[in-house]
Amino acid sequence: MAELKLDRVTLYEFHAQFCKTLADANRLLIIAELVGGEKSVTDLAHNLGLGQSNVSKHLALMRERGLVETRRDGASIYYSLSDPRIFKAIELLVQVQTEQVARRHSLAQHSR
């Protein structure tokens, strides 16, 4: 497979668009739910306590942006992460944010 070379600006524009897609708590919840394997819109809506139309809209955007893939089985469509590293990246960000919150809390406690 030939390696695709993107200039720095194009790469960062692509990265920013990807991050915008992740900038919604419900989409992050959907990604976390899909780590366990593929699920239908009905499964996701039930597991997350969201409306099916809401989940469908999020999944459509996530599919358009390449975060999820689909598989049809009869009348049902199942969604899965297009790459498991997507969740690993989110986990890394959560770890950083957790440490930042703990650090801020510790600093606030010491300044009192």
C-alpha positions, 0 to 999 in steps of 0.5 A: 500500500502506498503511503499517503503524504499530506502537507502539515496544514491539510493534516491539521485541518483533517485532525481538527475536523476529526476532533469536532466529531468527537466534541459531543458527549453522546458521540463519545458515549456511542464510541465507548459502547462500540468498544464492546463490539458492533451494535444496532441503533436500537441496542445503542439507544437502549443501552445509552438511554437516548432516542433512536433518531438522536443515535441515528443522527450521531451515527450518520455523522460518525460514519461520514467522518470515518469513525464507524463502519456498518454491516447489514444483516437483513433489515438491521444495520450494525455499527462498529468502530472503524479502528479500535485506536479511536477509543484508545485515543479517547482513553488517553485524553481522559487519563490526561484530563483526570490527572489535570483535574486532580492536580487542580484540586490538589493545588486548590486544597493547598492554597486554602 
